[in-house]
Amino acid sequence: NAGVTQTPKFQVLKTGQSMTLQCAQDMNHNSMYWYRQDPGMGLRLIYYSASEGTTDKGEVPNGYNVSRLNKREFSLRLESAAPSQTSVYFCASSVTQGARNSPLHFGNGTRLTVT
Amino acid sequence: EDQVTQSPEALRLQEGESSSLNCSYTVSGLRGLFWYRQDPGKGPEFLFTLYSAGEEKEKERLKATLTKKESFLHITAPKPEDSATYLCAAHNQAGTALIFGKGTTLSVSS
């Protein structure tokens, strides 16, 4: 039981390049999330998917797109990377968004540097 | 605006020296207050959820409490392995997302 798996663990991009961050969970959770974590800023929500087939913007969605590929997988795409997107990206999942006894479970992150 | 504030930013303790971390929140219709532990290079690990004022939860040397404005994470007789960043987060009435504080980095030396 791996929980939430993110790939890659590290990535360096040049400004303007694109890439997709992958996330998969094996806990049969309905809801999935993408957060970014920056020094002094805390964790901020980029996008979330309350259930398979739905996605919604979070606090900081600009410059990102997401795809809920199936119940297990939720990807985050940077179409044209910018230095401001240098960050650590965390994927998380929960049984059901907003429900009691449904905490978020996080992956170990993708460390992205944009030069 | 919903907000979660943690203090102090950093805390250094000697092994066995008990202390508390604070999380104050201004959230409309709190639906849950969460504590997470984050080790360097890792994702946050869930510790506790508290739902109503007066509620307490314990796990080993950690005890979390909740009032109408704050939550405390009490650490009793800490050990070096308790060194980590502790994150507090709140679910507001809309329940769409967790609102995270910036964390308290705890260092426990032997």
Interface residues (C-beta under 8 A of the other chain):
Chain A: V4 Y33 G40 M41 G42 L43 R44 L45 Y48 D56 G58 E59 F90 A92 Q97 G98 A99 R100 N101 P103 L104 H105 F106 G107 N108 G109
Chain B: R31 G32 F34 Y36 G41 K42 G43 P44 E45 F46 T49 Y51 L87 A89 H91 A94 G95 T96 A97 L98 F100 G101 K102 G103
